[in-house]
Amino acid sequence: MAVNPEPGVPAAPVVPPDSGVAPAAARPPGDGVALAFVDAEGAAKWADALPFATVGQAFEGLVGQLRAVTAAGFSARERATIAEVLRDPAGHLHTELARRYAGKPQPAIGREREAAEQAIALWQALWELYSSCLKPLLEGDGELAGVKAKLLQRGIHVGKQLVLVHGLARRVPPPTLWQELHAYYRLAEMLDCTVTAVSDDTTPSAVGISCYSTYSHALLLALADPCAMSVRQIELADRWLGQWARKVFPYAQQRETEGPVFIVDLEGSSAGVLVANVPQGAPASLRFGYPGKLATSVRGRLKRLAGGATPAELALGQDASVEQCVALLSHLDAHWYQAQRRDDSTHAAIDACGGGVPGAYFRVAGRTFDRQDPLGRLSYANSQHLATLGALTDYDRHKEDAERRWPWERFEGRYGWRDARVTRLAPTQHRWFLDQLVAVRDADRIRLGALTRISIGQDGELDVAIRLWPGTPKTRAMRPFTTSYSEDPPIPTILLGETEEEPASLIVPPRTFAPGRTLRSMDPGPERTYKLTRLVQRGADFERVAFEES
């Protein structure tokens, strides 16, 4: 339901407080769910008894009551108070739902998809409840005059939560979400309460909460691209924005600046964008944000972390490591303040395959990795048997199964030397996830890279970004070197050759790297050993390591 700031906004009928009529507690609303309470105090008691241990039952009960209150004949002030009461259990329920869907491989299936849809429906139902108070607010309801800033800020906050949910679910927010969020802020401008400070006990770490800071929070969260962030990074960025969002104000008039500008169209259906120069003839609905102060704060923290400061000293949280903070702050700085790089990619169709190191090994080598004999050699008996059948002696008995497990899938989009941003419209057999190892096949070669972004669009299309590595991949069967009598089993590895851009590196299975560990090649020819020296990148299903060869 889009918010219309004009006086024609539909709203639930209001029962006059002196009419003596109870607010529809005995009358089931339009969807047939009977109200379980008659006022905000009753709503609080009902919420305390919600069975959060049974998530499905709690969801049905809470969403049912939110919709029932929206349809019932409460006064606007009472409806807003009930919304405030039910906001806390909604947040608690979403925490339980997020455990099921947040950051899961895509496309989501089964319970994961159901939980994501329930989370969206939960916040949407609460948003509709807040929106039902807008028509009386515009019509000058005296009971709402003293709480108009808080009412609008709460509605914008729920919109921000929906941006968060879509990011955790790896989904692109629909245009209607942005239309409603922009409409809320436009209404706050009309009622001259964008900068009015409000309190919020549910976010104790937030600073200077107002309509504009919460609106900027939502815009900056979207600009950071949650679909390119881990669940932990999204949680930290959301928490930090509670402190920092007030540093970016959406001005109606342009100001002089030497840095990039963040622009958003209040009549548009998308989030804001960062531009180096504001377009000529900007419409009156355009708002301009200047992230210079925010960038100074982010870069200052990066500098102090490099100098030995702790995250707790920099108000980044006691539960975050230095490595986590450096990675996330660098990501935020790139999205909030750095100009876009020149795009040298072209439109192309490519094939991509997941499957971790075994899947990449299969696609690069053309055969599966066999722990019993990684080089594909056969016993004498098996060789004789295949010879009688006229078969090749390099028969790969696992190849058909590997083709089914790790198929090539066709994507189309921008494809360059270091990056690809491609889309698949057809159903996918692979389930894709952030930081996974990906083999890519173009018209000339097979390359390797890691997935850096994933999202599901409005029509169900799968959109991914891949950071490609420049080295030519070559498979290596390795055995960890040991001085004990028992030998460790061989492992599949992929050698990325040295280039002008990067030194050579090895792609190995997870938990393989240890400083100084030695791997011994099992390939024919002179024995080669690789001493692992440094972890270059730890992915979700691989490790990329530097080495010394001897």
Secondary structure as GFF3:
##gff-version 3
##sequence-region A 1 550
A	DSSP	alpha_helix	40	48	.	.	.	ID=ss1
A	DSSP	alpha_helix	55	71	.	.	.	ID=ss2
A	DSSP	alpha_helix	76	101	.	.	.	ID=ss3
A	DSSP	alpha_helix	110	131	.	.	.	ID=ss4
A	DSSP	alpha_helix	134	138	.	.	.	ID=ss5
A	DSSP	three_ten_helix	142	147	.	.	.	ID=ss6
A	DSSP	alpha_helix	148	168	.	.	.	ID=ss7
A	DSSP	alpha_helix	175	190	.	.	.	ID=ss8
A	DSSP	alpha_helix	211	223	.	.	.	ID=ss9
A	DSSP	three_ten_helix	226	228	.	.	.	ID=ss10
A	DSSP	alpha_helix	231	244	.	.	.	ID=ss11
A	DSSP	three_ten_helix	245	247	.	.	.	ID=ss12
A	DSSP	beta_strand	261	265	.	.	.	ID=ss13
A	DSSP	beta_strand	273	275	.	.	.	ID=ss14
A	DSSP	beta_strand	286	289	.	.	.	ID=ss15
A	DSSP	alpha_helix	292	306	.	.	.	ID=ss16
A	DSSP	alpha_helix	322	336	.	.	.	ID=ss17
A	DSSP	beta_strand	346	353	.	.	.	ID=ss18
A	DSSP	alpha_helix	356	365	.	.	.	ID=ss19
A	DSSP	alpha_helix	380	388	.	.	.	ID=ss20
A	DSSP	alpha_helix	399	405	.	.	.	ID=ss21
A	DSSP	beta_strand	409	415	.	.	.	ID=ss22
A	DSSP	beta_strand	419	424	.	.	.	ID=ss23
A	DSSP	beta_strand	437	441	.	.	.	ID=ss24
A	DSSP	beta_strand	446	456	.	.	.	ID=ss25
A	DSSP	beta_strand	462	468	.	.	.	ID=ss26
A	DSSP	beta_strand	473	480	.	.	.	ID=ss27
A	DSSP	beta_strand	491	496	.	.	.	ID=ss28
A	DSSP	beta_strand	505	508	.	.	.	ID=ss29
A	DSSP	beta_strand	518	521	.	.	.	ID=ss30
A	DSSP	beta_strand	529	538	.	.	.	ID=ss31
A	DSSP	beta_strand	543	549	.	.	.	ID=ss32
###
